[in-house]
Amino acid sequence: MKKKCTKAEEFDKKFDKGEDIAEYLDTKRAKRPGREQKRVNVDFPIWMVESLDKEAKRLGVTRQSIIKIWIAERLKNSA
């Protein structure tokens, strides 16, 4: 699907008014600066993995998500 084109001034006005600007965006090439991913490996004792899985299941998220959530909360609180 081809995206619509508009002048920057018109785009800004639509955005400022809270209008839907999705038709003007190319989300396939969008990037989130400062949110790039880097894979790391961490070894946990079995009891920790079991506890993580139990909590993740209770919250309805994946093990990876619960680890990310908890580390993010800890880092935010220590800053």
N, CA, C and O atoms as a GROMACS GRO file, in nm:
protein
  316
    1MET      N    1   0.084  -0.118   0.000
    1MET     CA    2   0.000   0.000   0.000
    1MET      C    3   0.088   0.124   0.000
    1MET      O    4   0.177   0.138   0.084
    2LYS      N    5   0.065   0.212  -0.091
    2LYS     CA    6   0.143   0.335  -0.102
    2LYS      C    7   0.093   0.437   0.001
    2LYS      O    8  -0.027   0.457   0.017
    3LYS      N    9   0.186   0.499   0.069
    3LYS     CA   10   0.152   0.600   0.169
    3LYS      C   11   0.125   0.734   0.102
    3LYS      O   12   0.182   0.766  -0.002
    4LYS      N   13   0.038   0.812   0.164
    4LYS     CA   14   0.006   0.945   0.114
    4LYS      C   15   0.122   1.040   0.145
    4LYS      O   16   0.197   1.018   0.240
    5CYS      N   17   0.133   1.142   0.066
    5CYS     CA   18   0.235   1.246   0.090
    5CYS      C   19   0.165   1.374   0.133
    5CYS      O   20   0.051   1.402   0.095
    6THR      N   21   0.236   1.451   0.212
    6THR     CA   22   0.185   1.580   0.256
    6THR      C   23   0.304   1.669   0.288
    6THR      O   24   0.416   1.622   0.309
    7LYS      N   25   0.280   1.797   0.292
    7LYS     CA   26   0.386   1.890   0.330
    7LYS      C   27   0.404   1.884   0.481
    7LYS      O   28   0.311   1.857   0.556
    8ALA      N   29   0.527   1.911   0.525
    8ALA     CA   30   0.559   1.904   0.668
    8ALA      C   31   0.468   1.993   0.751
    8ALA      O   32   0.426   1.955   0.860
    9GLU      N   33   0.439   2.111   0.700
    9GLU     CA   34   0.354   2.205   0.774
    9GLU      C   35   0.213   2.147   0.795
    9GLU      O   36   0.157   2.158   0.904
   10GLU      N   37   0.158   2.086   0.690
   10GLU     CA   38   0.026   2.024   0.700
   10GLU      C   39   0.028   1.905   0.796
   10GLU      O   40  -0.063   1.886   0.876
   11PHE      N   41   0.135   1.826   0.785
   11PHE     CA   42   0.152   1.710   0.873
   11PHE      C   43   0.156   1.755   1.019
   11PHE      O   44   0.088   1.698   1.104
   12ASP      N   45   0.235   1.858   1.048
   12ASP     CA   46   0.246   1.910   1.184
   12ASP      C   47   0.112   1.960   1.237
   12ASP      O   48   0.078   1.937   1.353
   13LYS      N   49   0.036   2.027   1.152
   13LYS     CA   50  -0.095   2.078   1.194
   13LYS      C   51  -0.189   1.963   1.230
   13LYS      O   52  -0.258   1.967   1.332
   14LYS      N   53  -0.191   1.860   1.145
   14LYS     CA   54  -0.276   1.743   1.172
   14LYS      C   55  -0.235   1.677   1.304
   14LYS      O   56  -0.320   1.641   1.385
   15PHE      N   57  -0.104   1.662   1.323
   15PHE     CA   58  -0.052   1.600   1.446
   15PHE      C   59  -0.092   1.682   1.568
   15PHE      O   60  -0.141   1.628   1.667
   16ASP      N   61  -0.071   1.812   1.561
   16ASP     CA   62  -0.103   1.901   1.673
   16ASP      C   63  -0.252   1.901   1.707
   16ASP      O   64  -0.290   1.918   1.823
   17LYS      N   65  -0.337   1.881   1.605
   17LYS     CA   66  -0.481   1.877   1.628
   17LYS      C   67  -0.526   1.740   1.681
   17LYS      O   68  -0.642   1.722   1.719
   18GLY      N   69  -0.433   1.644   1.682
   18GLY     CA   70  -0.468   1.510   1.729
   18GLY      C   71  -0.534   1.424   1.622
   18GLY      O   72  -0.596   1.322   1.653
   19GLU      N   73  -0.521   1.465   1.497
   19GLU     CA   74  -0.578   1.388   1.387
   19GLU      C   75  -0.495   1.263   1.360
   19GLU      O   76  -0.378   1.256   1.398
   20ASP      N   77  -0.555   1.166   1.295
   20ASP     CA   78  -0.487   1.041   1.260
   20ASP      C   79  -0.388   1.069   1.148
   20ASP      O   80  -0.427   1.112   1.039
   21ILE      N   81  -0.260   1.044   1.173
   21ILE     CA   82  -0.156   1.069   1.074
   21ILE      C   83  -0.093   0.938   1.024
   21ILE      O   84   0.008   0.941   0.955
   22ALA      N   85  -0.152   0.825   1.060
   22ALA     CA   86  -0.097   0.694   1.026
   22ALA      C   87  -0.078   0.676   0.876
   22ALA      O   88   0.017   0.611   0.834
   23GLU      N   89  -0.167   0.732   0.797
   23GLU     CA   90  -0.159   0.714   0.652
   23GLU      C   91  -0.034   0.779   0.592
   23GLU      O   92   0.002   0.748   0.479
   24TYR      N   93   0.031   0.866   0.666
   24TYR     CA   94   0.150   0.935   0.617
   24TYR      C   95   0.280   0.872   0.668
   24TYR      O   96   0.388   0.917   0.630
   25LEU      N   97   0.271   0.771   0.751
   25LEU     CA   98   0.389   0.712   0.813
   25LEU      C   99   0.429   0.581   0.747
   25LEU      O  100   0.343   0.501   0.709
   26ASP      N  101   0.558   0.559   0.734
   26ASP     CA  102   0.611   0.432   0.684
   26ASP      C  103   0.663   0.354   0.805
   26ASP      O  104   0.779   0.367   0.843
   27THR      N  105   0.575   0.275   0.865
   27THR     CA  106   0.611   0.206   0.990
   27THR      C  107   0.704   0.087   0.968
   27THR      O  108   0.762   0.036   1.063
   28LYS      N  109   0.719   0.042   0.844
   28LYS     CA  110   0.809  -0.071   0.818
   28LYS      C  111   0.955  -0.034   0.839
   28LYS      O  112   1.038  -0.120   0.870
   29ARG      N  113   0.987   0.093   0.823
   29ARG     CA  114   1.125   0.137   0.839
   29ARG      C  115   1.144   0.221   0.965
   29ARG      O  116   1.251   0.279   0.986
   30ALA      N  117   1.044   0.226   1.049
   30ALA     CA  118   1.051   0.308   1.171
   30ALA      C  119   1.150   0.248   1.270
   30ALA      O  120   1.162   0.126   1.282
   31LYS      N  121   1.220   0.333   1.340
   31LYS     CA  122   1.317   0.292   1.442
   31LYS      C  123   1.286   0.365   1.571
   31LYS      O  124   1.232   0.476   1.570
   32ARG      N  125   1.321   0.303   1.682
   32ARG     CA  126   1.303   0.365   1.812
   32ARG      C  127   1.441   0.393   1.870
   32ARG      O  128   1.502   0.304   1.929
   33PRO      N  129   1.491   0.514   1.854
   33PRO     CA  130   1.626   0.547   1.903
   33PRO      C  131   1.643   0.513   2.050
   33PRO      O  132   1.555   0.540   2.132
   34GLY      N  133   1.754   0.454   2.082
   34GLY     CA  134   1.783   0.417   2.220
   34GLY      C  135   1.714   0.290   2.264
   34GLY      O  136   1.725   0.251   2.380
   35ARG      N  137   1.643   0.223   2.174
   35ARG     CA  138   1.571   0.101   2.207
   35ARG      C  139   1.623  -0.020   2.129
   35ARG      O  140   1.556  -0.123   2.121
   36GLU      N  141   1.743  -0.006   2.070
   36GLU     CA  142   1.800  -0.118   1.997
   36GLU      C  143   1.821  -0.234   2.093
   36GLU      O  144   1.842  -0.214   2.212
   37GLN      N  145   1.815  -0.354   2.041
   37GLN     CA  146   1.827  -0.474   2.124
   37GLN      C  147   1.969  -0.530   2.118
   37GLN      O  148   2.037  -0.518   2.016
   38LYS      N  149   2.012  -0.591   2.225
   38LYS     CA  150   2.138  -0.664   2.229
   38LYS      C  151   2.113  -0.790   2.309
   38LYS      O  152   2.064  -0.785   2.423
   39ARG      N  153   2.145  -0.902   2.251
   39ARG     CA  154   2.122  -1.030   2.316
   39ARG      C  155   2.231  -1.057   2.419
   39ARG      O  156   2.350  -1.038   2.392
   40VAL      N  157   2.190  -1.102   2.537
   40VAL     CA  158   2.283  -1.143   2.642
   40VAL      C  159   2.239  -1.279   2.696
   40VAL      O  160   2.121  -1.313   2.692
   41ASN      N  161   2.332  -1.354   2.743
   41ASN     CA  162   2.303  -1.484   2.803
   41ASN      C  163   2.328  -1.477   2.953
   41ASN      O  164   2.432  -1.427   2.996
   42VAL      N  165   2.234  -1.526   3.031
   42VAL     CA  166   2.247  -1.526   3.176
   42VAL      C  167   2.211  -1.665   3.225
   42VAL      O  168   2.108  -1.721   3.186
   43ASP      N  169   2.293  -1.720   3.311
   43ASP     CA  170   2.264  -1.851   3.370
   43ASP      C  171   2.198  -1.831   3.506
   43ASP      O  172   2.250  -1.758   3.590
   44PHE      N  173   2.083  -1.897   3.526
   44PHE     CA  174   2.009  -1.891   3.652
   44PHE      C  175   2.002  -2.030   3.713
   44PHE      O  176   1.997  -2.129   3.639
   45PRO      N  177   2.002  -2.039   3.845
   45PRO     CA  178   1.978  -2.169   3.908
   45PRO      C  179   1.835  -2.217   3.875
   45PRO      O  180   1.747  -2.135   3.850
   46ILE      N  181   1.814  -2.344   3.876
   46ILE     CA  182   1.684  -2.402   3.840
   46ILE      C  183   1.572  -2.344   3.926
   46ILE      O  184   1.464  -2.316   3.874
   47TRP      N  185   1.595  -2.326   4.055
   47TRP     CA  186   1.488  -2.274   4.141
   47TRP      C  187   1.444  -2.136   4.096
   47TRP      O  188   1.326  -2.102   4.105
   48MET      N  189   1.539  -2.055   4.046
   48MET     CA  190   1.503  -1.921   3.997
   48MET      C  191   1.419  -1.929   3.870
   48MET      O  192   1.320  -1.857   3.856
   49VAL      N  193   1.459  -2.017   3.779
   49VAL     CA  194   1.383  -2.033   3.655
   49VAL      C  195   1.241  -2.079   3.686
   49VAL      O  196   1.145  -2.030   3.626
   50GLU      N  197   1.228  -2.172   3.779
   50GLU     CA  198   1.095  -2.220   3.818
   50GLU      C  199   1.011  -2.108   3.879
   50GLU      O  200   0.892  -2.096   3.851
   51SER      N  201   1.074  -2.027   3.963
   51SER     CA  202   1.003  -1.914   4.024
   51SER      C  203   0.965  -1.809   3.920
   51SER      O  204   0.855  -1.754   3.924
   52LEU      N  205   1.056  -1.783   3.827
   52LEU     CA  206   1.027  -1.688   3.719
   52LEU      C  207   0.911  -1.738   3.635
   52LEU      O  208   0.821  -1.661   3.600
   53ASP      N  209   0.912  -1.866   3.602
   53ASP     CA  210   0.804  -1.923   3.520
   53ASP      C  211   0.671  -1.916   3.592
   53ASP      O  212   0.568  -1.887   3.530
   54LYS      N  213   0.672  -1.941   3.721
   54LYS     CA  214   0.548  -1.936   3.800
   54LYS      C  215   0.490  -1.795   3.801
   54LYS      O  216   0.370  -1.776   3.780
   55GLU      N  217   0.576  -1.696   3.824
   55GLU     CA  218   0.531  -1.556   3.828
   55GLU      C  219   0.489  -1.508   3.690
   55GLU      O  220   0.390  -1.436   3.676
   56ALA      N  221   0.564  -1.548   3.588
   56ALA     CA  222   0.529  -1.509   3.452
   56ALA      C  223   0.393  -1.566   3.412
   56ALA      O  224   0.312  -1.498   3.349
   57LYS      N  225   0.368  -1.690   3.450
   57LYS     CA  226   0.239  -1.752   3.419
   57LYS      C  227   0.126  -1.680   3.493
   57LYS      O  228   0.020  -1.657   3.436
   58ARG      N  229   0.150  -1.646   3.618
   58ARG     CA  230   0.050  -1.574   3.696
   58ARG      C  231   0.013  -1.441   3.632
   58ARG      O  232  -0.103  -1.401   3.632
   59LEU      N  233   0.114  -1.372   3.578
   59LEU     CA  234   0.093  -1.242   3.516
   59LEU      C  235   0.052  -1.252   3.369
   59LEU      O  236   0.011  -1.153   3.309
   60GLY      N  237   0.062  -1.371   3.312
   60GLY     CA  238   0.025  -1.390   3.171
   60GLY      C  239   0.126  -1.334   3.074
   60GLY      O  240   0.089  -1.287   2.966
   61VAL      N  241   0.254  -1.341   3.112
   61VAL     CA  242   0.361  -1.294   3.023
   61VAL      C  243   0.465  -1.404   3.010
   61VAL      O  244   0.457  -1.506   3.077
   62THR      N  245   0.562  -1.383   2.924
   62THR     CA  246   0.669  -1.481   2.906
   62THR      C  247   0.777  -1.463   3.014
   62THR      O  248   0.782  -1.360   3.081
   63ARG      N  249   0.860  -1.563   3.027
   63ARG     CA  250   0.973  -1.555   3.120
   63ARG      C  251   1.062  -1.437   3.084
   63ARG      O  252   1.105  -1.362   3.172
   64GLN      N  253   1.090  -1.420   2.956
   64GLN     CA  254   1.175  -1.310   2.913
   64GLN      C  255   1.113  -1.176   2.950
   64GLN      O  256   1.183  -1.084   2.993
   65SER      N  257   0.982  -1.164   2.935
   65SER     CA  258   0.914  -1.038   2.969
   65SER      C  259   0.925  -1.007   3.117
   65SER      O  260   0.953  -0.893   3.154
   66ILE      N  261   0.905  -1.106   3.202
   66ILE     CA  262   0.912  -1.080   3.347
   66ILE      C  263   1.053  -1.040   3.387
   66ILE      O  264   1.070  -0.954   3.474
   67ILE      N  265   1.153  -1.101   3.326
   67ILE     CA  266   1.292  -1.063   3.356
   67ILE      C  267   1.317  -0.919   3.313
   67ILE      O  268   1.375  -0.841   3.388
   68LYS      N  269   1.272  -0.882   3.193
   68LYS     CA  270   1.290  -0.745   3.145
   68LYS      C  271   1.217  -0.645   3.233
   68LYS      O  272   1.271  -0.539   3.266
   69ILE      N  273   1.094  -0.678   3.270
   69ILE     CA  274   1.015  -0.588   3.355
   69ILE      C  275   1.084  -0.564   3.488
   69ILE      O  276   1.099  -0.450   3.531
   70TRP      N  277   1.127  -0.672   3.552
   70TRP     CA  278   1.189  -0.659   3.684
   70TRP      C  279   1.322  -0.585   3.678
   70TRP      O  280   1.350  -0.503   3.765
   71ILE      N  281   1.403  -0.613   3.578
   71ILE     CA  282   1.532  -0.543   3.566
   71ILE      C  283   1.508  -0.395   3.537
   71ILE      O  284   1.574  -0.309   3.594
   72ALA      N  285   1.412  -0.365   3.448
   72ALA     CA  286   1.380  -0.224   3.419
   72ALA      C  287   1.334  -0.151   3.543
   72ALA      O  288   1.376  -0.038   3.567
   73GLU      N  289   1.247  -0.214   3.623
   73GLU     CA  290   1.200  -0.152   3.746
   73GLU      C  291   1.316  -0.126   3.842
   73GLU      O  292   1.325  -0.019   3.902
   74ARG      N  293   1.404  -0.222   3.855
   74ARG     CA  294   1.519  -0.207   3.946
   74ARG      C  295   1.610  -0.094   3.900
   74ARG      O  296   1.656  -0.013   3.981
   75LEU      N  297   1.637  -0.090   3.769
   75LEU     CA  298   1.724   0.015   3.717
   75LEU      C  299   1.661   0.153   3.731
   75LEU      O  300   1.731   0.251   3.759
   76LYS      N  301   1.530   0.162   3.711
   76LYS     CA  302   1.460   0.289   3.725
   76LYS      C  303   1.465   0.337   3.869
   76LYS      O  304   1.483   0.456   3.894
   77ASN      N  305   1.449   0.245   3.963
   77ASN     CA  306   1.450   0.282   4.105
   77ASN      C  307   1.589   0.319   4.156
   77ASN      O  308   1.602   0.393   4.254
   78SER      N  309   1.693   0.267   4.091
   78SER     CA  310   1.828   0.296   4.139
   78SER      C  311   1.887   0.422   4.075
   78SER      O  312   1.994   0.467   4.115
   79ALA      N  313   1.817   0.477   3.978
   79ALA     CA  314   1.870   0.595   3.908
   79ALA      C  315   1.847   0.722   3.986
   79ALA      O  316   1.886   0.830   3.941
   0.00000   0.00000   0.00000
